[in-house]
């Protein structure tokens, strides 16, 4: 399960949806994926996340922790 954040933004210049992964921003050139549709961009972003995680594990590199949103629900 992908637990990393993805920011999907439309680029008028590129005419594509561009994907940025905030947790990877200090290690990977951003945007790191794109797609003609939002769904395609998200799918490509998930593939890129898997690819980097696998490569970092094989290389013995540290793996960035996913960011989590702490919900504030009051009952």
Biopython code that builds the backbone (N, CA, C, O; Angstrom):
import numpy as np
from Bio.PDB.StructureBuilder import StructureBuilder

atoms = [
    (1, "UNK", "N", (0.841, -1.187, 0.000)),
    (1, "UNK", "CA", (0.000, 0.000, 0.000)),
    (1, "UNK", "C", (0.882, 1.245, 0.000)),
    (1, "UNK", "O", (1.798, 1.371, 0.813)),
    (2, "UNK", "N", (0.598, 2.148, -0.908)),
    (2, "UNK", "CA", (1.352, 3.396, -1.001)),
    (2, "UNK", "C", (0.884, 4.331, 0.118)),
    (2, "UNK", "O", (-0.295, 4.677, 0.196)),
    (3, "UNK", "N", (1.812, 4.731, 0.974)),
    (3, "UNK", "CA", (1.463, 5.624, 2.073)),
    (3, "UNK", "C", (2.141, 6.977, 1.956)),
    (3, "UNK", "O", (2.125, 7.766, 2.901)),
    (4, "UNK", "N", (2.728, 7.245, 0.821)),
    (4, "UNK", "CA", (3.406, 8.507, 0.611)),
    (4, "UNK", "C", (2.453, 9.528, -0.010)),
    (4, "UNK", "O", (1.493, 9.171, -0.692)),
    (5, "UNK", "N", (2.738, 10.784, 0.238)),
    (5, "UNK", "CA", (1.919, 11.868, -0.299)),
    (5, "UNK", "C", (2.227, 12.071, -1.772)),
    (5, "UNK", "O", (3.356, 11.866, -2.218)),
    (6, "UNK", "N", (1.215, 12.473, -2.517)),
    (6, "UNK", "CA", (1.399, 12.848, -3.913)),
    (6, "UNK", "C", (0.642, 14.140, -4.158)),
    (6, "UNK", "O", (-0.533, 14.266, -3.812)),
    (7, "UNK", "N", (1.323, 15.085, -4.752)),
    (7, "UNK", "CA", (0.694, 16.327, -5.164)),
    (7, "UNK", "C", (0.548, 16.253, -6.674)),
    (7, "UNK", "O", (1.542, 16.152, -7.393)),
    (8, "UNK", "N", (-0.688, 16.302, -7.157)),
    (8, "UNK", "CA", (-0.962, 16.230, -8.591)),
    (8, "UNK", "C", (-1.448, 17.606, -9.036)),
    (8, "UNK", "O", (-2.441, 18.126, -8.528)),
    (9, "UNK", "N", (-0.727, 18.182, -9.997)),
    (9, "UNK", "CA", (-1.060, 19.522, -10.479)),
    (9, "UNK", "C", (-1.085, 19.538, -12.000)),
    (9, "UNK", "O", (-0.286, 18.865, -12.651)),
    (10, "UNK", "N", (-2.008, 20.310, -12.560)),
    (10, "UNK", "CA", (-2.101, 20.468, -14.002)),
    (10, "UNK", "C", (-1.048, 21.470, -14.452)),
    (10, "UNK", "O", (-0.901, 22.533, -13.849)),
    (11, "UNK", "N", (-0.316, 21.136, -15.509)),
    (11, "UNK", "CA", (0.642, 22.051, -16.116)),
    (11, "UNK", "C", (0.105, 22.474, -17.476)),
    (11, "UNK", "O", (0.046, 21.679, -18.414)),
    (12, "UNK", "N", (-0.280, 23.725, -17.562)),
    (12, "UNK", "CA", (-0.790, 24.248, -18.836)),
    (12, "UNK", "C", (0.309, 24.207, -19.896)),
    (12, "UNK", "O", (0.057, 23.899, -21.061)),
    (13, "UNK", "N", (1.526, 24.522, -19.472)),
    (13, "UNK", "CA", (2.662, 24.533, -20.395)),
    (13, "UNK", "C", (2.916, 23.144, -20.996)),
    (13, "UNK", "O", (3.132, 23.012, -22.200)),
    (14, "UNK", "N", (2.887, 22.116, -20.147)),
    (14, "UNK", "CA", (3.160, 20.748, -20.603)),
    (14, "UNK", "C", (1.909, 20.032, -21.108)),
    (14, "UNK", "O", (1.997, 19.024, -21.809)),
    (15, "UNK", "N", (0.733, 20.573, -20.736)),
    (15, "UNK", "CA", (-0.550, 19.938, -21.058)),
    (15, "UNK", "C", (-0.611, 18.528, -20.462)),
    (15, "UNK", "O", (-1.097, 17.591, -21.095)),
    (16, "UNK", "N", (-0.109, 18.401, -19.231)),
    (16, "UNK", "CA", (-0.063, 17.131, -18.504)),
    (16, "UNK", "C", (-0.325, 17.390, -17.026)),
    (16, "UNK", "O", (-0.152, 18.505, -16.536)),
    (17, "UNK", "N", (-0.744, 16.338, -16.325)),
    (17, "UNK", "CA", (-0.790, 16.368, -14.867)),
    (17, "UNK", "C", (0.599, 15.953, -14.375)),
    (17, "UNK", "O", (1.121, 14.920, -14.792)),
    (18, "UNK", "N", (1.195, 16.755, -13.493)),
    (18, "UNK", "CA", (2.524, 16.481, -12.960)),
    (18, "UNK", "C", (2.415, 16.036, -11.507)),
    (18, "UNK", "O", (1.600, 16.558, -10.746)),
    (19, "UNK", "N", (3.246, 15.065, -11.131)),
    (19, "UNK", "CA", (3.213, 14.491, -9.787)),
    (19, "UNK", "C", (4.491, 14.835, -9.032)),
    (19, "UNK", "O", (5.602, 14.641, -9.528)),
    (20, "UNK", "N", (4.305, 15.347, -7.830)),
    (20, "UNK", "CA", (5.400, 15.612, -6.900)),
    (20, "UNK", "C", (5.162, 14.766, -5.650)),
    (20, "UNK", "O", (4.032, 14.652, -5.175)),
    (21, "UNK", "N", (6.227, 14.178, -5.125)),
    (21, "UNK", "CA", (6.139, 13.381, -3.900)),
    (21, "UNK", "C", (6.924, 14.140, -2.824)),
    (21, "UNK", "O", (8.153, 14.080, -2.804)),
    (22, "UNK", "N", (6.230, 14.848, -1.934)),
    (22, "UNK", "CA", (6.910, 15.707, -0.963)),
    (22, "UNK", "C", (7.988, 15.003, -0.137)),
    (22, "UNK", "O", (9.038, 15.588, 0.127)),
    (23, "UNK", "N", (7.745, 13.778, 0.267)),
    (23, "UNK", "CA", (8.719, 13.069, 1.111)),
    (23, "UNK", "C", (10.021, 12.757, 0.370)),
    (23, "UNK", "O", (11.045, 12.492, 1.001)),
    (24, "UNK", "N", (9.986, 12.787, -0.959)),
    (24, "UNK", "CA", (11.171, 12.473, -1.755)),
    (24, "UNK", "C", (11.862, 13.736, -2.288)),
    (24, "UNK", "O", (12.871, 13.631, -2.986)),
    (25, "UNK", "N", (11.342, 14.916, -1.973)),
    (25, "UNK", "CA", (11.783, 16.152, -2.624)),
    (25, "UNK", "C", (13.262, 16.468, -2.409)),
    (25, "UNK", "O", (13.865, 17.135, -3.249)),
    (26, "UNK", "N", (13.860, 16.012, -1.318)),
    (26, "UNK", "CA", (15.275, 16.309, -1.098)),
    (26, "UNK", "C", (16.190, 15.271, -1.749)),
    (26, "UNK", "O", (17.413, 15.400, -1.682)),
    (27, "UNK", "N", (15.602, 14.228, -2.388)),
    (27, "UNK", "CA", (16.415, 13.158, -2.969)),
    (27, "UNK", "C", (16.140, 12.914, -4.445)),
    (27, "UNK", "O", (16.930, 12.252, -5.118)),
    (28, "UNK", "N", (15.029, 13.440, -4.962)),
    (28, "UNK", "CA", (14.594, 13.143, -6.323)),
    (28, "UNK", "C", (14.199, 14.451, -7.017)),
    (28, "UNK", "O", (13.595, 15.331, -6.405)),
    (29, "UNK", "N", (14.543, 14.562, -8.286)),
    (29, "UNK", "CA", (14.145, 15.736, -9.064)),
    (29, "UNK", "C", (12.619, 15.714, -9.220)),
    (29, "UNK", "O", (12.043, 14.695, -9.600)),
    (30, "UNK", "N", (11.980, 16.836, -8.927)),
    (30, "UNK", "CA", (10.529, 16.932, -9.019)),
    (30, "UNK", "C", (10.142, 17.828, -10.179)),
    (30, "UNK", "O", (10.909, 18.729, -10.517)),
    (31, "UNK", "N", (9.009, 17.630, -10.796)),
    (31, "UNK", "CA", (8.079, 16.517, -10.598)),
    (31, "UNK", "C", (8.696, 15.223, -11.089)),
    (31, "UNK", "O", (9.559, 15.227, -11.967)),
    (32, "UNK", "N", (8.253, 14.125, -10.521)),
    (32, "UNK", "CA", (8.883, 12.843, -10.821)),
    (32, "UNK", "C", (8.018, 11.933, -11.686)),
    (32, "UNK", "O", (8.475, 10.865, -12.092)),
    (33, "UNK", "N", (6.793, 12.326, -11.974)),
    (33, "UNK", "CA", (5.915, 11.531, -12.839)),
    (33, "UNK", "C", (4.900, 12.467, -13.473)),
    (33, "UNK", "O", (4.726, 13.609, -13.047)),
    (34, "UNK", "N", (4.240, 11.958, -14.491)),
    (34, "UNK", "CA", (3.211, 12.754, -15.154)),
    (34, "UNK", "C", (2.216, 11.828, -15.842)),
    (34, "UNK", "O", (2.432, 10.619, -15.926)),
    (35, "UNK", "N", (1.135, 12.403, -16.328)),
    (35, "UNK", "CA", (0.150, 11.637, -17.068)),
    (35, "UNK", "C", (-0.788, 12.563, -17.821)),
    (35, "UNK", "O", (-0.942, 13.734, -17.476)),
    (36, "UNK", "N", (-1.406, 12.019, -18.851)),
    (36, "UNK", "CA", (-2.368, 12.803, -19.637)),
    (36, "UNK", "C", (-3.663, 13.011, -18.863)),
    (36, "UNK", "O", (-4.380, 13.986, -19.085)),
    (37, "UNK", "N", (-3.958, 12.077, -17.945)),
    (37, "UNK", "CA", (-5.126, 12.204, -17.080)),
    (37, "UNK", "C", (-4.658, 12.166, -15.629)),
    (37, "UNK", "O", (-3.543, 11.737, -15.335)),
    (38, "UNK", "N", (-5.532, 12.624, -14.724)),
    (38, "UNK", "CA", (-5.191, 12.584, -13.293)),
    (38, "UNK", "C", (-4.926, 11.140, -12.858)),
    (38, "UNK", "O", (-3.971, 10.867, -12.131)),
    (39, "UNK", "N", (-5.777, 10.225, -13.309)),
    (39, "UNK", "CA", (-5.617, 8.822, -12.946)),
    (39, "UNK", "C", (-4.312, 8.235, -13.436)),
    (39, "UNK", "O", (-3.642, 7.502, -12.709)),
    (40, "UNK", "N", (-3.950, 8.556, -14.668)),
    (40, "UNK", "CA", (-2.684, 8.068, -15.223)),
    (40, "UNK", "C", (-1.502, 8.643, -14.445)),
    (40, "UNK", "O", (-0.526, 7.938, -14.187)),
    (41, "UNK", "N", (-1.584, 9.911, -14.073)),
    (41, "UNK", "CA", (-0.512, 10.542, -13.309)),
    (41, "UNK", "C", (-0.356, 9.879, -11.943)),
    (41, "UNK", "O", (0.764, 9.640, -11.491)),
    (42, "UNK", "N", (-1.475, 9.583, -11.288)),
    (42, "UNK", "CA", (-1.420, 8.925, -9.981)),
    (42, "UNK", "C", (-0.823, 7.530, -10.109)),
    (42, "UNK", "O", (0.026, 7.142, -9.306)),
    (43, "UNK", "N", (-1.258, 6.778, -11.107)),
    (43, "UNK", "CA", (-0.713, 5.435, -11.323)),
    (43, "UNK", "C", (0.799, 5.501, -11.575)),
    (43, "UNK", "O", (1.560, 4.706, -11.024)),
    (44, "UNK", "N", (1.222, 6.444, -12.403)),
    (44, "UNK", "CA", (2.650, 6.598, -12.683)),
    (44, "UNK", "C", (3.412, 7.029, -11.434)),
    (44, "UNK", "O", (4.538, 6.586, -11.209)),
    (45, "UNK", "N", (2.804, 7.887, -10.627)),
    (45, "UNK", "CA", (3.421, 8.303, -9.372)),
    (45, "UNK", "C", (3.615, 7.133, -8.425)),
    (45, "UNK", "O", (4.658, 7.021, -7.782)),
    (46, "UNK", "N", (2.614, 6.254, -8.332)),
    (46, "UNK", "CA", (2.732, 5.072, -7.471)),
    (46, "UNK", "C", (3.838, 4.144, -7.962)),
    (46, "UNK", "O", (4.561, 3.560, -7.154)),
    (47, "UNK", "N", (3.975, 4.005, -9.272)),
    (47, "UNK", "CA", (5.038, 3.171, -9.830)),
    (47, "UNK", "C", (6.414, 3.757, -9.514)),
    (47, "UNK", "O", (7.354, 3.023, -9.211)),
    (48, "UNK", "N", (6.522, 5.078, -9.587)),
    (48, "UNK", "CA", (7.789, 5.740, -9.276)),
    (48, "UNK", "C", (8.135, 5.556, -7.797)),
    (48, "UNK", "O", (9.289, 5.297, -7.457)),
    (49, "UNK", "N", (7.150, 5.687, -6.931)),
    (49, "UNK", "CA", (7.390, 5.468, -5.496)),
    (49, "UNK", "C", (7.930, 4.061, -5.280)),
    (49, "UNK", "O", (8.943, 3.885, -4.604)),
    (50, "UNK", "N", (7.266, 3.062, -5.845)),
    (50, "UNK", "CA", (7.725, 1.675, -5.695)),
    (50, "UNK", "C", (9.145, 1.501, -6.226)),
    (50, "UNK", "O", (9.970, 0.836, -5.600)),
    (51, "UNK", "N", (9.427, 2.103, -7.387)),
    (51, "UNK", "CA", (10.743, 1.978, -8.009)),
    (51, "UNK", "C", (11.842, 2.556, -7.102)),
    (51, "UNK", "O", (12.872, 1.918, -6.881)),
    (52, "UNK", "N", (11.611, 3.767, -6.581)),
    (52, "UNK", "CA", (12.613, 4.375, -5.713)),
    (52, "UNK", "C", (12.784, 3.601, -4.410)),
    (52, "UNK", "O", (13.911, 3.393, -3.961)),
    (53, "UNK", "N", (11.688, 3.176, -3.803)),
    (53, "UNK", "CA", (11.797, 2.429, -2.546)),
    (53, "UNK", "C", (12.595, 1.144, -2.747)),
    (53, "UNK", "O", (13.442, 0.801, -1.922)),
    (54, "UNK", "N", (12.326, 0.439, -3.832)),
    (54, "UNK", "CA", (13.040, -0.798, -4.124)),
    (54, "UNK", "C", (14.530, -0.518, -4.360)),
    (54, "UNK", "O", (15.387, -1.235, -3.845)),
    (55, "UNK", "N", (14.831, 0.517, -5.134)),
    (55, "UNK", "CA", (16.229, 0.858, -5.423)),
    (55, "UNK", "C", (16.970, 1.257, -4.149)),
    (55, "UNK", "O", (18.101, 0.822, -3.929)),
    (56, "UNK", "N", (16.343, 2.079, -3.311)),
    (56, "UNK", "CA", (17.001, 2.500, -2.074)),
    (56, "UNK", "C", (17.232, 1.318, -1.148)),
    (56, "UNK", "O", (18.258, 1.251, -0.471)),
    (57, "UNK", "N", (16.287, 0.384, -1.113)),
    (57, "UNK", "CA", (16.454, -0.804, -0.267)),
    (57, "UNK", "C", (17.619, -1.651, -0.764)),
    (57, "UNK", "O", (18.449, -2.090, 0.033)),
    (58, "UNK", "N", (17.690, -1.883, -2.070)),
    (58, "UNK", "CA", (18.774, -2.673, -2.654)),
    (58, "UNK", "C", (20.124, -2.015, -2.404)),
    (58, "UNK", "O", (21.110, -2.698, -2.128)),
    (59, "UNK", "N", (20.170, -0.694, -2.500)),
    (59, "UNK", "CA", (21.421, 0.050, -2.312)),
    (59, "UNK", "C", (21.767, 0.276, -0.846)),
    (59, "UNK", "O", (22.831, 0.810, -0.535)),
    (60, "UNK", "N", (20.874, -0.127, 0.058)),
    (60, "UNK", "CA", (21.113, 0.057, 1.482)),
    (60, "UNK", "C", (20.960, 1.495, 1.940)),
    (60, "UNK", "O", (21.473, 1.870, 2.994)),
    (61, "UNK", "N", (20.265, 2.294, 1.165)),
    (61, "UNK", "CA", (20.043, 3.704, 1.512)),
    (61, "UNK", "C", (18.888, 3.818, 2.501)),
    (61, "UNK", "O", (18.041, 2.930, 2.600)),
    (62, "UNK", "N", (18.877, 4.925, 3.226)),
    (62, "UNK", "CA", (17.756, 5.162, 4.138)),
    (62, "UNK", "C", (16.506, 5.461, 3.301)),
    (62, "UNK", "O", (16.579, 6.040, 2.218)),
    (63, "UNK", "N", (15.375, 5.049, 3.839)),
    (63, "UNK", "CA", (14.094, 5.250, 3.150)),
    (63, "UNK", "C", (13.312, 6.326, 3.894)),
    (63, "UNK", "O", (13.095, 6.215, 5.101)),
    (64, "UNK", "N", (12.887, 7.366, 3.178)),
    (64, "UNK", "CA", (12.117, 8.436, 3.832)),
    (64, "UNK", "C", (10.820, 7.887, 4.442)),
    (64, "UNK", "O", (10.180, 6.999, 3.879)),
    (65, "UNK", "N", (10.458, 8.422, 5.576)),
    (65, "UNK", "CA", (9.210, 8.022, 6.218)),
    (65, "UNK", "C", (8.036, 8.756, 5.563)),
    (65, "UNK", "O", (8.150, 9.936, 5.230)),
    (66, "UNK", "N", (6.915, 8.063, 5.380)),
    (66, "UNK", "CA", (5.731, 8.743, 4.845)),
    (66, "UNK", "C", (5.230, 9.794, 5.832)),
    (66, "UNK", "O", (5.298, 9.597, 7.046)),
    (67, "UNK", "N", (4.738, 10.888, 5.315)),
    (67, "UNK", "CA", (4.101, 11.899, 6.155)),
    (67, "UNK", "C", (2.715, 11.396, 6.520)),
    (67, "UNK", "O", (2.075, 10.695, 5.736)),
    (68, "UNK", "N", (2.261, 11.746, 7.687)),
    (68, "UNK", "CA", (0.910, 11.354, 8.086)),
    (68, "UNK", "C", (0.129, 12.582, 8.507)),
    (68, "UNK", "O", (0.677, 13.526, 9.075)),
    (69, "UNK", "N", (-1.142, 12.552, 8.223)),
    (69, "UNK", "CA", (-2.037, 13.615, 8.624)),
    (69, "UNK", "C", (-2.687, 13.198, 9.924)),
    (69, "UNK", "O", (-3.345, 12.161, 9.997)),
    (70, "UNK", "N", (-2.504, 13.990, 10.925)),
    (70, "UNK", "CA", (-3.097, 13.682, 12.217)),
    (70, "UNK", "C", (-4.446, 14.374, 12.268)),
    (70, "UNK", "O", (-4.538, 15.599, 12.345)),
    (71, "UNK", "N", (-5.483, 13.564, 12.222)),
    (71, "UNK", "CA", (-6.814, 14.159, 12.216)),
    (71, "UNK", "C", (-7.200, 14.599, 13.617)),
    (71, "UNK", "O", (-6.864, 13.961, 14.615)),
    (72, "UNK", "N", (-7.898, 15.680, 13.653)),
    (72, "UNK", "CA", (-8.372, 16.222, 14.918)),
    (72, "UNK", "C", (-9.882, 16.074, 14.926)),
    (72, "UNK", "O", (-10.613, 16.903, 14.384)),
    (73, "UNK", "N", (-10.328, 15.006, 15.550)),
    (73, "UNK", "CA", (-11.750, 14.739, 15.631)),
    (73, "UNK", "C", (-12.162, 14.859, 17.085)),
    (73, "UNK", "O", (-11.643, 14.158, 17.954)),
    (74, "UNK", "N", (-13.102, 15.757, 17.335)),
    (74, "UNK", "CA", (-13.569, 15.922, 18.710)),
    (74, "UNK", "C", (-14.960, 15.322, 18.800)),
    (74, "UNK", "O", (-15.820, 15.555, 17.951)),
    (75, "UNK", "N", (-15.146, 14.569, 19.821)),
    (75, "UNK", "CA", (-16.452, 13.907, 20.034)),
    (75, "UNK", "C", (-17.272, 14.655, 21.048)),
    (75, "UNK", "O", (-18.393, 14.250, 21.355)),
]
sb = StructureBuilder()
sb.init_structure("model")
sb.init_model(0)
sb.init_chain("A")
sb.init_seg("    ")
for serial, (resi, resn, name, xyz) in enumerate(atoms, 1):
    if name == "N":
        sb.init_residue(resn, " ", resi, " ")
    sb.init_atom(name, np.array(xyz, "f"), 0.0, 1.0, " ", f" {name:<3s}", serial, name[0])
structure = sb.get_structure()
